[in-house]
Amino acid sequence: MMESTDTRAAPTYTDIVAVVSRELDKVNTSGIQITETTDLTTELNIDSVAVMDLLFELEEHYDVSVPLNRLGDVRTVGQLAEVVREIAATA
């Protein structure tokens, strides 16, 4: 019997930052350039509903489930990308 191996590579941090940025552009009413250091709440002024929508999109895109307790210290695009990367790497 042959073993099945999953050859999907885990997404890179850079790839995830790009996806997060693209999704945030949809709600970027400030018109600022989104980078990995962009603060989700103070610079983009997005509310909890927009954050949950973003999280849903990321979970769908990367086929992961991000526990809400992992988001408590997340402030920037880069921090969010790192959480998603860590979860995707173990999925």
TIGUTI-732860 format. One record per residue: chain; residue in three letters; residue number from 1; x negated, y negated, z of N, C-alpha, C, O in turn. Coordinates in pm, 1 decimal. Each point is the difference from the previous one (the first is absolute). Example, Ala and Ser with C-alpha at 12.3 -4.5 7.8 and 13.67 -1.06 7.14 Angstrom:
REM TIGUTI-732860
@kette=A; rest=ala; nr=1; n_u=-1319.0; n_v=569.0; n_w=780.0; ca_u=89.0; ca_v=-119.0; ca_w=0.0; c_u=-90.0; c_v=-120.0; c_w=0.0; o_u=-103.6; o_v=1.9; o_w=66.5
@kette=A; rest=ser; nr=2; n_u=138.6; n_v=-106.9; n_w=-138.5; ca_u=-82.0; ca_v=-119.0; ca_w=6.0; c_u=77.0; c_v=-109.0; c_w=73.0; o_u=-50.9; o_v=-110.8; o_w=16.9
//
This chain:
REM TIGUTI-732860
@kette=A; rest=met; nr=1; n_u=-84.2; n_v=117.0; n_w=0.0; ca_u=84.2; ca_v=-117.0; ca_w=0.0; c_u=-89.3; c_v=-124.1; c_w=0.0; o_u=-94.4; o_v=-8.3; o_w=78.7
@kette=A; rest=met; nr=2; n_u=123.4; n_v=-88.2; n_w=-166.4; ca_u=-78.6; ca_v=-121.6; ca_w=-8.5; c_u=52.0; c_v=-101.8; c_w=99.9; o_u=120.6; o_v=-12.0; o_w=21.1
@kette=A; rest=glu; nr=3; n_u=-212.3; n_v=-60.6; n_w=39.9; ca_u=39.3; ca_v=-105.5; ca_w=90.8; c_u=29.0; c_v=-126.1; c_w=-79.6; o_u=-68.5; o_v=-31.5; o_w=-97.3
@kette=A; rest=ser; nr=4; n_u=169.5; n_v=-38.3; n_w=140.0; ca_u=33.7; ca_v=-126.2; ca_w=-64.2; c_u=-79.2; c_v=-110.4; c_w=68.6; o_u=-2.9; o_v=-9.0; o_w=122.8
@kette=A; rest=thr; nr=5; n_u=-59.9; n_v=-73.1; n_w=-202.0; ca_u=-72.8; ca_v=-112.5; ca_w=56.5; c_u=59.8; c_v=-128.6; c_w=-52.9; o_u=37.4; o_v=-11.0; o_w=-116.8
@kette=A; rest=asp; nr=6; n_u=-29.6; n_v=-84.8; n_w=205.6; ca_u=51.9; ca_v=-130.9; ca_w=-37.9; c_u=-117.7; c_v=-86.1; c_w=-43.1; o_u=-88.4; o_v=-29.4; o_w=80.5
@kette=A; rest=thr; nr=7; n_u=86.8; n_v=-10.7; n_w=-205.2; ca_u=-113.4; ca_v=-75.9; ca_w=-51.9; c_u=25.6; c_v=-150.5; c_w=-0.1; o_u=-80.5; o_v=-75.8; o_w=-54.1
@kette=A; rest=arg; nr=8; n_u=189.1; n_v=32.3; n_w=112.5; ca_u=26.9; ca_v=-143.3; ca_w=6.8; c_u=-101.8; c_v=-67.2; c_w=91.1; o_u=-24.6; o_v=45.7; o_w=111.6
@kette=A; rest=ala; nr=9; n_u=-32.9; n_v=-151.8; n_w=-158.7; ca_u=-94.3; ca_v=-74.8; ca_w=81.8; c_u=77.6; c_v=-98.7; c_w=86.5; o_u=100.0; o_v=-57.8; o_w=-42.6
@kette=A; rest=ala; nr=10; n_u=-148.0; n_v=40.5; n_w=163.6; ca_u=61.8; ca_v=-99.8; ca_w=87.0; c_u=-22.7; c_v=-137.9; c_w=-60.7; o_u=-105.3; o_v=-25.4; o_w=-58.3
@kette=A; rest=pro; nr=11; n_u=201.9; n_v=-62.7; n_w=71.4; ca_u=-16.0; ca_v=-133.8; ca_w=-57.3; c_u=-111.5; c_v=-75.8; c_w=72.3; o_u=-24.0; o_v=20.6; o_w=119.0
@kette=A; rest=thr; nr=12; n_u=-42.4; n_v=-107.2; n_w=-192.4; ca_u=-105.5; ca_v=-80.1; ca_w=60.8; c_u=59.6; c_v=-124.1; c_w=65.8; o_u=111.5; o_v=-42.2; o_w=-31.0
@kette=A; rest=tyr; nr=13; n_u=-188.0; n_v=-13.7; n_w=121.2; ca_u=39.4; ca_v=-123.4; ca_w=68.1; c_u=30.4; c_v=-108.8; c_w=-102.7; o_u=100.9; o_v=-69.6; o_w=11.0
@kette=A; rest=thr; nr=14; n_u=-187.5; n_v=55.1; n_w=-110.3; ca_u=16.7; ca_v=-102.9; ca_w=-102.2; c_u=129.6; c_v=19.8; c_w=-78.7; o_u=70.5; o_v=-96.5; o_w=-29.7
@kette=A; rest=asp; nr=15; n_u=-40.0; n_v=220.6; n_w=-3.5; ca_u=124.1; ca_v=29.4; ca_w=-72.2; c_u=121.8; c_v=-37.5; c_w=84.2; o_u=96.4; o_v=-57.3; o_w=-50.7
@kette=A; rest=ile; nr=16; n_u=-101.7; n_v=89.7; n_w=177.7; ca_u=113.5; ca_v=-27.6; ca_w=87.8; c_u=16.8; c_v=-150.6; c_w=18.1; o_u=112.6; o_v=-49.7; o_w=-0.6
@kette=A; rest=val; nr=17; n_u=-222.6; n_v=-23.5; n_w=16.7; ca_u=8.5; ca_v=-146.3; ca_w=11.0; c_u=67.2; c_v=-57.1; c_w=-124.2; o_u=82.1; o_v=-91.1; o_w=10.6
@kette=A; rest=ala; nr=18; n_u=-115.8; n_v=143.1; n_w=-127.3; ca_u=59.8; ca_v=-47.7; ca_w=-125.1; c_u=150.1; c_v=26.0; c_w=-2.5; o_u=77.0; o_v=-86.4; o_w=-41.8
@kette=A; rest=val; nr=19; n_u=-34.5; n_v=204.6; n_w=86.2; ca_u=142.8; ca_v=33.1; ca_w=2.5; c_u=73.0; c_v=-87.5; c_w=102.5; o_u=107.5; o_v=-52.6; o_w=-28.6
@kette=A; rest=val; nr=20; n_u=-165.5; n_v=37.3; n_w=146.4; ca_u=61.6; ca_v=-85.4; ca_w=102.8; c_u=13.5; c_v=-142.2; c_w=-53.0; o_u=104.6; o_v=-63.0; o_w=15.8
@kette=A; rest=ser; nr=21; n_u=-209.4; n_v=13.0; n_w=-78.1; ca_u=3.2; ca_v=-136.5; ca_w=-54.2; c_u=107.6; c_v=-15.6; c_w=-106.3; o_u=72.6; o_v=-99.3; o_w=-2.2
@kette=A; rest=arg; nr=22; n_u=-63.1; n_v=198.7; n_w=-86.2; ca_u=102.2; ca_v=-4.8; ca_w=-105.1; c_u=140.2; c_v=-2.0; c_w=60.6; o_u=86.1; o_v=-75.8; o_w=-44.5
@kette=A; rest=glu; nr=23; n_u=-63.8; n_v=158.5; n_w=145.0; ca_u=131.4; ca_v=3.2; ca_w=64.2; c_u=28.9; c_v=-130.9; c_w=74.0; o_u=112.5; o_v=-49.9; o_w=-2.5
@kette=A; rest=leu; nr=24; n_u=-214.4; n_v=-5.0; n_w=68.0; ca_u=18.6; ca_v=-125.1; ca_w=73.6; c_u=22.9; c_v=-118.5; c_w=-92.4; o_u=65.0; o_v=-97.1; o_w=38.7
@kette=A; rest=asp; nr=25; n_u=-117.5; n_v=104.0; n_w=-160.2; ca_u=24.2; ca_v=-107.4; ca_w=-96.7; c_u=148.9; c_v=-19.5; c_w=-24.7; o_u=43.5; o_v=-110.1; o_w=-33.7
@kette=A; rest=lys; nr=26; n_u=33.9; n_v=215.1; n_w=50.0; ca_u=144.9; ca_v=-6.0; ca_w=-22.6; c_u=69.5; c_v=-87.7; c_w=103.8; o_u=106.1; o_v=-56.0; o_w=-27.2
@kette=A; rest=val; nr=27; n_u=-166.0; n_v=43.7; n_w=147.2; ca_u=61.7; ca_v=-79.1; ca_w=106.8; c_u=-86.6; c_v=-118.5; c_w=41.2; o_u=24.3; o_v=-62.9; o_w=103.0
@kette=A; rest=asn; nr=28; n_u=-124.2; n_v=33.2; n_w=-183.1; ca_u=-94.5; ca_v=-106.9; ca_w=30.1; c_u=58.4; c_v=-134.9; c_w=-38.5; o_u=-28.0; o_v=-51.8; o_w=-108.1
@kette=A; rest=thr; nr=29; n_u=108.6; n_v=-4.7; n_w=196.0; ca_u=61.7; ca_v=-129.5; ca_w=-28.6; c_u=-96.2; c_v=-115.0; c_w=24.4; o_u=26.1; o_v=-112.5; o_w=-42.4
@kette=A; rest=ser; nr=30; n_u=-137.7; n_v=139.5; n_w=110.6; ca_u=-100.1; ca_v=-103.0; ca_w=27.7; c_u=-86.4; c_v=-28.5; c_w=-121.1; o_u=-59.7; o_v=-107.2; o_w=-9.5
@kette=A; rest=gly; nr=31; n_u=51.8; n_v=201.5; n_w=-83.5; ca_u=-81.7; ca_v=-17.3; ca_w=-118.3; c_u=-149.0; c_v=12.7; c_w=25.2; o_u=-80.7; o_v=-38.2; o_w=-84.8
@kette=A; rest=ile; nr=32; n_u=42.8; n_v=91.7; n_w=201.2; ca_u=-142.2; ca_v=14.8; ca_w=29.4; c_u=-55.8; c_v=124.0; c_w=-68.5; o_u=73.8; o_v=92.5; o_w=-33.9
@kette=A; rest=gln; nr=33; n_u=-205.8; n_v=-92.0; n_w=14.1; ca_u=-65.7; ca_v=117.6; ca_w=-55.2; c_u=-11.8; c_v=102.8; c_w=111.4; o_u=-49.8; o_v=-30.1; o_w=108.4
@kette=A; rest=ile; nr=34; n_u=95.7; n_v=151.2; n_w=-135.7; ca_u=-1.4; ca_v=105.7; ca_w=100.5; c_u=-131.1; c_v=77.3; c_w=-11.1; o_u=-35.6; o_v=50.8; o_w=-106.3
@kette=A; rest=thr; nr=35; n_u=-35.1; n_v=-43.4; n_w=218.6; ca_u=-124.9; ca_v=74.1; ca_w=7.7; c_u=8.8; c_v=95.3; c_w=118.6; o_u=101.2; o_v=3.4; o_w=70.0
@kette=A; rest=glu; nr=36; n_u=-206.2; n_v=73.3; n_w=-47.9; ca_u=1.6; ca_v=93.9; ca_w=111.5; c_u=2.0; c_v=-69.7; c_w=135.3; o_u=34.9; o_v=62.5; o_w=100.1
@kette=A; rest=thr; nr=37; n_u=-71.3; n_v=-189.9; n_w=-94.5; ca_u=1.0; ca_v=-73.1; ca_w=126.8; c_u=127.5; c_v=-80.3; c_w=22.0; o_u=14.2; o_v=-66.3; o_w=102.8
@kette=A; rest=thr; nr=38; n_u=77.4; n_v=71.4; n_w=-196.9; ca_u=125.7; ca_v=-73.4; ca_w=13.3; c_u=80.4; c_v=53.9; c_w=117.0; o_u=23.2; o_v=120.5; o_w=10.6
@kette=A; rest=asp; nr=39; n_u=19.2; n_v=-210.5; n_w=77.3; ca_u=81.8; ca_v=36.9; ca_w=115.1; c_u=145.2; c_v=13.1; c_w=-46.0; o_u=57.0; o_v=-92.1; o_w=-58.6
@kette=A; rest=leu; nr=40; n_u=0.5; n_v=207.8; n_w=86.5; ca_u=135.1; ca_v=28.7; ca_w=-50.0; c_u=105.2; c_v=-94.9; c_w=56.0; o_u=89.8; o_v=-41.9; o_w=-73.1
@kette=A; rest=thr; nr=41; n_u=-99.0; n_v=7.8; n_w=199.9; ca_u=105.9; ca_v=-80.1; ca_w=60.3; c_u=-27.6; c_v=-149.9; c_w=-2.6; o_u=89.6; o_v=-78.7; o_w=-30.6
@kette=A; rest=thr; nr=42; n_u=-212.5; n_v=38.3; n_w=62.2; ca_u=-24.0; ca_v=-144.2; ca_w=6.1; c_u=-20.9; c_v=-62.9; c_w=-136.9; o_u=52.0; o_v=-108.4; o_w=-26.8
@kette=A; rest=glu; nr=43; n_u=-127.0; n_v=174.4; n_w=-59.7; ca_u=-25.9; ca_v=-58.8; ca_w=-131.7; c_u=113.3; c_v=24.1; c_w=-99.2; o_u=35.4; o_v=-88.4; o_w=-78.0
@kette=A; rest=leu; nr=44; n_u=20.8; n_v=208.6; n_w=81.7; ca_u=107.4; ca_v=31.5; ca_w=-95.2; c_u=138.4; c_v=-27.0; c_w=56.3; o_u=98.0; o_v=-10.1; o_w=-73.8
@kette=A; rest=asn; nr=45; n_u=-91.9; n_v=-1.6; n_w=207.0; ca_u=126.7; ca_v=-29.6; ca_w=66.8; c_u=110.4; c_v=98.6; c_w=-39.2; o_u=113.9; o_v=-39.8; o_w=-24.6
@kette=A; rest=ile; nr=46; n_u=-148.8; n_v=169.0; n_w=19.1; ca_u=101.5; ca_v=99.7; ca_w=-32.7; c_u=60.9; c_v=54.8; c_w=128.3; o_u=-66.2; o_v=10.0; o_w=103.3
@kette=A; rest=asp; nr=47; n_u=191.8; n_v=24.7; n_w=-112.4; ca_u=70.3; ca_v=48.8; ca_w=118.4; c_u=-9.5; c_v=151.8; c_w=10.1; o_u=-57.1; o_v=66.4; o_w=-86.5
@kette=A; rest=ser; nr=48; n_u=114.2; n_v=-13.5; n_w=193.8; ca_u=-9.9; ca_v=143.8; ca_w=25.6; c_u=68.4; c_v=82.8; c_w=-108.3; o_u=-43.3; o_v=111.8; o_w=-27.9
@kette=A; rest=val; nr=49; n_u=147.7; n_v=-163.3; n_w=-32.9; ca_u=68.3; ca_v=72.9; ca_w=-107.3; c_u=-93.4; c_v=13.7; c_w=-120.5; o_u=-7.5; o_v=106.8; o_w=-60.7
@kette=A; rest=ala; nr=50; n_u=-62.2; n_v=-212.8; n_w=26.5; ca_u=-93.6; ca_v=4.7; ca_w=-111.8; c_u=-116.0; c_v=94.8; c_w=30.8; o_u=-48.2; o_v=69.9; o_w=-89.1
@kette=A; rest=val; nr=51; n_u=3.6; n_v=-67.4; n_w=213.7; ca_u=-106.4; ca_v=92.4; ca_w=39.3; c_u=48.1; c_v=143.3; c_w=-14.1; o_u=-74.4; o_v=85.2; o_w=-48.7
@kette=A; rest=met; nr=52; n_u=197.0; n_v=-56.7; n_w=90.4; ca_u=54.2; ca_v=135.5; ca_w=-11.4; c_u=17.9; c_v=38.6; c_w=-147.0; o_u=-24.5; o_v=114.9; o_w=-36.7
@kette=A; rest=asp; nr=53; n_u=66.4; n_v=-207.9; n_w=-46.4; ca_u=10.5; ca_v=26.7; ca_w=-144.1; c_u=-137.0; c_v=32.6; c_w=-58.7; o_u=-13.7; o_v=92.5; o_w=-80.1
@kette=A; rest=leu; nr=54; n_u=-87.6; n_v=-169.1; n_w=120.5; ca_u=-136.6; ca_v=25.0; ca_w=-45.1; c_u=-46.3; c_v=137.9; c_w=45.0; o_u=-58.5; o_v=75.2; o_w=-77.9
@kette=A; rest=leu; nr=55; n_u=84.6; n_v=-43.2; n_w=201.8; ca_u=-39.7; ca_v=129.9; ca_w=53.1; c_u=67.5; c_v=113.4; c_w=-76.6; o_u=-63.8; o_v=100.4; o_w=-31.6
@kette=A; rest=phe; nr=56; n_u=191.7; n_v=-116.0; n_w=2.0; ca_u=72.7; ca_v=100.3; ca_w=-77.3; c_u=-63.5; c_v=19.3; c_w=-137.7; o_u=-18.1; o_v=113.2; o_w=-44.9
@kette=A; rest=glu; nr=57; n_u=-15.4; n_v=-222.7; n_w=-21.4; ca_u=-62.9; ca_v=8.2; ca_w=-132.4; c_u=-134.0; c_v=73.1; c_w=7.2; o_u=-31.0; o_v=82.0; o_w=-86.4
@kette=A; rest=leu; nr=58; n_u=-48.0; n_v=-111.7; n_w=189.3; ca_u=-129.6; ca_v=65.6; ca_w=15.1; c_u=16.2; c_v=149.2; c_w=29.0; o_u=-73.8; o_v=82.9; o_w=-53.2
@kette=A; rest=glu; nr=59; n_u=170.6; n_v=-50.1; n_w=137.5; ca_u=24.7; ca_v=141.2; ca_w=30.3; c_u=42.6; c_v=75.4; c_w=-125.1; o_u=-44.3; o_v=112.6; o_w=-22.3
@kette=A; rest=glu; nr=60; n_u=128.0; n_v=-172.1; n_w=-57.6; ca_u=43.6; ca_v=62.4; ca_w=-125.0; c_u=-115.7; c_v=12.5; c_w=-98.6; o_u=-18.5; o_v=104.3; o_w=-62.7
@kette=A; rest=his; nr=61; n_u=-57.4; n_v=-209.8; n_w=50.0; ca_u=-110.0; ca_v=-3.2; ca_w=-97.5; c_u=-107.0; c_v=104.3; c_w=33.0; o_u=-51.3; o_v=67.5; o_w=-89.3
@kette=A; rest=tyr; nr=62; n_u=18.3; n_v=-54.9; n_w=217.2; ca_u=-108.1; ca_v=90.6; ca_w=40.0; c_u=49.2; c_v=131.4; c_w=60.6; o_u=-80.6; o_v=82.5; o_w=43.0
@kette=A; rest=asp; nr=63; n_u=210.9; n_v=-63.2; n_w=-39.5; ca_u=59.4; ca_v=122.3; ca_w=54.6; c_u=-52.6; c_v=28.2; c_w=141.4; o_u=-48.3; o_v=109.1; o_w=30.1
@kette=A; rest=val; nr=64; n_u=59.5; n_v=-210.8; n_w=54.4; ca_u=-41.6; ca_v=10.9; ca_w=139.3; c_u=111.4; c_v=-52.1; c_w=89.6; o_u=95.9; o_v=-61.5; o_w=-46.7
@kette=A; rest=ser; nr=65; n_u=-110.4; n_v=86.9; n_w=174.9; ca_u=91.6; ca_v=-54.7; ca_w=99.6; c_u=-83.6; c_v=-75.7; c_w=101.6; o_u=-84.1; o_v=58.6; o_w=68.2
@kette=A; rest=val; nr=66; n_u=107.0; n_v=-187.1; n_w=-58.2; ca_u=-76.3; ca_v=-84.4; ca_w=91.6; c_u=80.6; c_v=-17.6; c_w=128.2; o_u=106.0; o_v=-62.6; o_w=-1.5
@kette=A; rest=pro; nr=67; n_u=-155.3; n_v=117.2; n_w=112.3; ca_u=70.7; ca_v=-16.8; ca_w=127.2; c_u=0.9; c_v=-147.8; c_w=40.6; o_u=-101.3; o_v=-68.8; o_w=-12.1
@kette=A; rest=leu; nr=68; n_u=213.8; n_v=21.7; n_w=59.1; ca_u=11.5; ca_v=-141.0; ca_w=36.8; c_u=-98.3; c_v=-39.6; c_w=109.0; o_u=-43.5; o_v=-115.0; o_w=5.5
@kette=A; rest=asn; nr=69; n_u=7.7; n_v=209.6; n_w=81.8; ca_u=-93.3; ca_v=-34.7; ca_w=107.0; c_u=-139.8; c_v=-30.9; c_w=-52.9; o_u=-81.3; o_v=-56.8; o_w=72.9
@kette=A; rest=arg; nr=70; n_u=51.4; n_v=92.4; n_w=-197.2; ca_u=-128.7; ca_v=-31.9; ca_w=-61.4; c_u=-4.7; c_v=-144.9; c_w=-49.2; o_u=-106.5; o_v=-49.3; o_w=-37.2
@kette=A; rest=leu; nr=71; n_u=220.2; n_v=-18.5; n_w=36.8; ca_u=5.8; ca_v=-135.2; ca_w=-55.3; c_u=-13.0; c_v=-110.3; c_w=104.4; o_u=-5.1; o_v=-118.0; o_w=-34.5
@kette=A; rest=gly; nr=72; n_u=-0.2; n_v=155.8; n_w=161.0; ca_u=-1.7; ca_v=-98.9; ca_w=107.7; c_u=-112.5; c_v=-101.4; c_w=-8.8; o_u=21.1; o_v=-117.4; o_w=30.3
@kette=A; rest=asp; nr=73; n_u=-139.3; n_v=159.3; n_w=-70.8; ca_u=-115.2; ca_v=-89.8; ca_w=-7.0; c_u=-30.1; c_v=-47.5; c_w=-141.2; o_u=-99.2; o_v=-69.6; o_w=-21.7
@kette=A; rest=val; nr=74; n_u=182.0; n_v=105.6; n_w=-73.6; ca_u=-24.0; ca_v=-37.3; ca_w=-139.8; c_u=43.7; c_v=-144.2; c_w=-22.4; o_u=115.7; o_v=-35.9; o_w=21.8
@kette=A; rest=arg; nr=75; n_u=-210.9; n_v=-45.6; n_w=-65.8; ca_u=30.7; ca_v=-139.9; ca_w=-28.4; c_u=-29.3; c_v=-36.3; c_w=-145.5; o_u=68.1; o_v=-84.0; o_w=-58.9
@kette=A; rest=thr; nr=76; n_u=-170.7; n_v=148.7; n_w=1.5; ca_u=-44.2; ca_v=-40.6; ca_w=-133.5; c_u=28.0; c_v=108.6; c_w=-104.3; o_u=28.5; o_v=115.2; o_w=32.6
@kette=A; rest=val; nr=77; n_u=-37.5; n_v=-156.1; n_w=-156.7; ca_u=14.3; ca_v=93.2; ca_w=-111.8; c_u=-102.7; c_v=112.1; c_w=12.2; o_u=32.6; o_v=117.0; o_w=-20.0
@kette=A; rest=gly; nr=78; n_u=-154.7; n_v=-152.2; n_w=52.5; ca_u=-107.1; ca_v=98.5; ca_w=12.7; c_u=25.7; c_v=100.0; c_w=111.6; o_u=-26.2; o_v=119.1; o_w=-16.3
@kette=A; rest=gln; nr=79; n_u=77.2; n_v=-166.0; n_w=129.1; ca_u=31.0; ca_v=91.1; ca_w=110.1; c_u=110.6; c_v=96.9; c_w=-39.2; o_u=-6.4; o_v=118.3; o_w=33.5
@kette=A; rest=leu; nr=80; n_u=106.8; n_v=-167.0; n_w=-103.5; ca_u=107.6; ca_v=86.5; ca_w=-46.3; c_u=-53.8; c_v=102.0; c_w=-99.7; o_u=35.1; o_v=117.8; o_w=6.3
@kette=A; rest=ala; nr=81; n_u=-119.4; n_v=-162.2; n_w=-97.3; ca_u=-58.9; ca_v=91.1; ca_w=-98.2; c_u=-81.4; c_v=108.7; c_w=69.1; o_u=3.1; o_v=115.5; o_w=-42.3
@kette=A; rest=glu; nr=82; n_u=-74.9; n_v=-150.4; n_w=146.4; ca_u=-82.3; ca_v=98.0; ca_w=71.9; c_u=88.5; c_v=104.5; c_w=69.0; o_u=-33.2; o_v=118.5; o_w=-0.7
@kette=A; rest=val; nr=83; n_u=143.9; n_v=-160.4; n_w=59.5; ca_u=92.3; ca_v=95.2; ca_w=63.0; c_u=54.3; c_v=97.1; c_w=-104.7; o_u=1.2; o_v=121.0; o_w=22.6
@kette=A; rest=val; nr=84; n_u=42.8; n_v=-172.3; n_w=-134.9; ca_u=53.4; ca_v=85.6; ca_w=-106.1; c_u=-108.6; c_v=94.3; c_w=-51.7; o_u=26.5; o_v=117.7; o_w=-24.1
@kette=A; rest=arg; nr=85; n_u=-148.3; n_v=-168.7; n_w=7.1; ca_u=-110.7; ca_v=82.9; ca_w=-47.8; c_u=-29.2; c_v=115.0; c_w=96.2; o_u=-19.7; o_v=113.9; o_w=-42.3
@kette=A; rest=glu; nr=86; n_u=17.0; n_v=-144.5; n_w=171.3; ca_u=-26.6; ca_v=104.4; ca_w=100.3; c_u=108.4; c_v=108.5; c_w=-4.0; o_u=-30.5; o_v=119.1; o_w=6.0
@kette=A; rest=ile; nr=87; n_u=154.9; n_v=-160.5; n_w=-15.9; ca_u=110.7; ca_v=96.4; ca_w=-1.7; c_u=-1.7; c_v=81.7; c_w=-128.8; o_u=20.7; o_v=121.3; o_w=3.2
@kette=A; rest=ala; nr=88; n_u=-45.2; n_v=-186.7; n_w=-116.3; ca_u=-4.3; ca_v=69.8; ca_w=-128.6; c_u=-114.7; c_v=99.7; c_w=-4.5; o_u=12.1; o_v=105.2; o_w=-62.8
@kette=A; rest=ala; nr=89; n_u=-122.2; n_v=-136.4; n_w=127.9; ca_u=-117.0; ca_v=88.0; ca_w=-1.0; c_u=26.0; c_v=128.8; c_w=76.5; o_u=-63.2; o_v=102.0; o_w=-27.2
@kette=A; rest=thr; nr=90; n_u=155.3; n_v=-105.5; n_w=122.3; ca_u=29.5; ca_v=119.4; ca_w=79.7; c_u=124.3; c_v=71.8; c_w=-48.0; o_u=34.1; o_v=106.7; o_w=51.1
@kette=A; rest=ala; nr=91; n_u=34.0; n_v=-164.4; n_w=-149.1; ca_u=125.5; ca_v=59.8; ca_w=-48.6; c_u=-28.3; c_v=115.2; c_w=-95.3; o_u=93.1; o_v=62.4; o_w=-50.9
//
